[in-house]
Amino acid sequence: MELTHIRYDVENAIATITLDRPNKLNAYSEPMVHSIIRALGDCRDREDIRAVIITGAGRGFCSGGDVSSDYQVPTRFQGHPMKHLLEMRENFHRLVVELRRFDKPTIAAVNGPAVAGGLTLALCCDFRIASDRARLGDTALRFALLPDEGGAKLFPMYLGLPNALRMTLFSEVYDAAKAKELGLVHEVVAHDELMPTARAWAERLAAGPPLAIRLAKRMMYKQLEMGLENALEDAALAIQITNDSEDVREGVRAFHEKRPPRFKGR
């Protein structure tokens, strides 16, 4: 599997995807985005992978789109707005959709700046653990750009509309403590403890019942868009899968035998 601008490692049921453009604070590129999508596809298909950590190399998590000093709108887009739309769909928008559909648990280990599309990437993960050196916010409007990587949907979802408007329209970036206060991250830890903490969370998730974890995650995301009756029906259908599983029988046996369960995902 050919990968560009990322590192991809698997150890003891946990995959780690590391964005690897440290000289650009891991600003995303088309090759990077497609590489993340390929790595996620491998994680999805492998039974031995039960949790995924996404982090960044060097000082940054992800600084969003690359607006280096030589940045300009690609000439292939000029005068062709629909071509630009199709390009967006096949790049970062596709990554956002893939991450939200991905049914194994994901953890963003935010080691440094996560801004604009980098913040969106973190918010697409189920859990966000931040280093005390991290900074999170939206800077798109500083460049007259828009929060077009899902931010206009995700920022109000996690911050509430008033705080999302303030962050985006004023181009605010918050330190890790403020980000936790606002609801952007679950936990803030000392920088040296970031990856050990993310790994510990991933190990707990990997030790859980894989089938039930995947279905519970899918139910919660889907049911955000449902009314109560449809949500109950959706839950009833999912329960038909889990109740007849070997994992449920193992969970009950382990409870009565007073030992840790050994879940197999079937």
N, C-alpha and C positions, 0 to 999 in steps of 0.2 A: 504494500500500500504506500503510494507516494504521498508524502506530506511536506508542506512548505510553511515556514514561519510558526510551526508548533512542534512541541515534543509530546509524545504519546507513550505512556508507560502503564503496565498492568502488573499488580502485585497483590496476591492474597485476596482476590475477588474485588479489588478496588482499582479502577482506572483513573489516571491523572492526565489531564490535558493541560499543557503549559503553553500559553501564548509566548512566542519566542522572537520578538522584535524589540529587544530591550533598548536599543539606541533610539527607538521611536516611541518609547513608553507603551509598546505593544499596540500601537494604532493598527487597526485592522486593514488588511489588504484583501483583494479578491482571492489570491491563493490561500491566505490564512483562513478566510471564511469557508472556502470549499474543503480545506483540510480538516477543519473542526467538524464539518458535516460528515465527512468520510469517517473520522474517528468515532463520532457518535453512532454512525451506522454499524461499525464494528462492535461497539459496546452493546447496542441493541440486540445484535444477532448472537452474541456469545453468552452461553448459559453460565459460564464461570465468572462473569462480571456482574456484581450486584449493586454497586454504587460508583458514582463518578465525581471527581473533584476537578474543578476548573480554576486555574490560577495563572499568574503572569511571571515571566522571568525578569530579573533586575528590579528596578525601583517602581515599576508600574503594573497595575492589573490590566487595564486597557483604556487608552485615551480617546477611544472612538475612532472616527474616520481620520485618515491621514491628511492633515492640512499643513504639510511642510511648506517651506518658503517657495518651493517651485510648484505648489498646488494650483491647478486650474481645472475647470470643467472639461472632461475629456471631449476631444473634438468629435468623437463619434456620436455624442449626445446633442451637439449644437444643431438646433433646428429640427430635432427629432424627439419631442417629448415622450412619445409612446415607447420609443426604443429605450429611453432612460427608465421608464416605468418597468419595462420587461427586465432590464438589467437589475434593477433593485429587487424585483421579485425573485430572481435567480441567485441573489447574493445574500445580503444581510437579512432581508425579509424571510428568505427561505430558512436561514439559521434560526431566527426567532421562532418560526413555526415548528421546526424540527425539535428545538429544545422544549417547547411547550407540549408537544405531543409525546416526547420521550418519557416512558413510564417507569424507568428506574430512577431512584432518588439521586439528585444532583446537589452538589455543594460548591458555591463560589467562595474560594479562599482569597479575599480581596487584600492583596499585599501592598497596594499603593494606589495612585489615582485611578478611579473608575468614573469616567465622565462621559456624558452624551451617550453614544452607542455602547461605550464600555459599561456605563451604569445599566443600560438596558440588558446587556449580556448578563450581568450579575443578577438582575431582577428576574430573568428567565429561569434561573436556577431555583430549586426548592428552598435552599438554605443559604444564608450569606454570613460568613464569619469574617470580620475585618481586623486587620492589624491596626495597632494604635498609630501607625504611620499613614493609614489609608485616608483618602479624601474622595468624597462622592458628590456628584452634582451634574448639572446640565449646562454646558457651555455653547451649545449650538448657535444660539442667537448672537453670540459675540461675533460670529462670522456671517450673520444674516442667513444662516442655515436653519432648518427646521428639525424638531425631534422626530425624524422619519423612520427610525428603526424600531418602532413600537412604543416609543416613549410617551406619546400623547395618550395612549391607552394605559400603559403600565404605571407611569408616574402618579396619576390620580388614584389608581388602584391601591398603591402602597402608602401614598402620602395624604390622600384626600385632595379634592380639587383646589382648595385655597392654597395649601402648601405647595402643590405641584405647579400652580400658576406662578407663585412667588419664585420658586427655584428656577423655572424655565425662563420667565420673562425678565428676571433680573440676572440671569446667568449665575446663580449662586452655587458655590461648592462648599461642602461641609466637612468638618473633621469627623473622625470616626465616632466620637462620643455623641455629637449632634446628630449624625446619621442614624445612630441607634435610637436616640430620643424620638426622631421623626418616624421611625419604623422602616428604614431602608435596610438595616442589618439586624440579625438576631443576636450577635455576640461580638464584643470587642475584646481582643487579647493582646498581650505584649507581642511585638513583632516576631521575636524568636519562637513564640509559642503558636504561631499561626498554623503552620503545616502539621505539627503534632496534634493540635486541637482538631483541625479538619479531618485528619486521619482517624482520630478517635471517634468522631461523629460517624464517619464513613464505616468504620468497623462495627459500630453498633447497628447501623442500618443493614450492613451486609450479613450480620448474624440473625436478623429478623426473618420472618416468613416471606420469601420473595414474591410469591403469587399474591398474597394479601396486601403487601406493601404496594405493588404495582397497581392493583385494582383500587385500593383506597386513594392513591394519588390521582388516578384517572377520574374517579368519582368526584373528588373535591373540585378539580379544575372544571370538569364538565358541568357540575351542578351549580356553579357560580352563575351560569347563564339560564338556569331552569327555574320554573316555579316549583312549589313544594310538592305537588302531586307527581309531577314528572320526575322529580328528584327521588321520591320514595319508590317509584316504579323502577328507576334506574338502579337503585340500591338493591331492590328485590332480585333483579336479574343477575347482578354481580354476586349476590349471596349464593345463588344456585351453583356458581362455580366453586366458591371457596368451601362451602359446607360439606361438599363431598370429596374434599382433597385429603391426601395423606398427611399434609401439614397440620390440618385441624386435629386429626387423630393423634399425631405426634405431640401436639401442644397439650392435649388433654392428658395423654399418658405421662408426659414430663411433669405436669402439674401434680398428678397423684403420686408419682415416684419421687417427687421433690428433687428434680435435677434440671439442668438447663436443656431446653429443647434443641433438637438437631433438625432444622428445617431444610427441605430439599427443593422446594418450589414446585411440588406436584401433589 
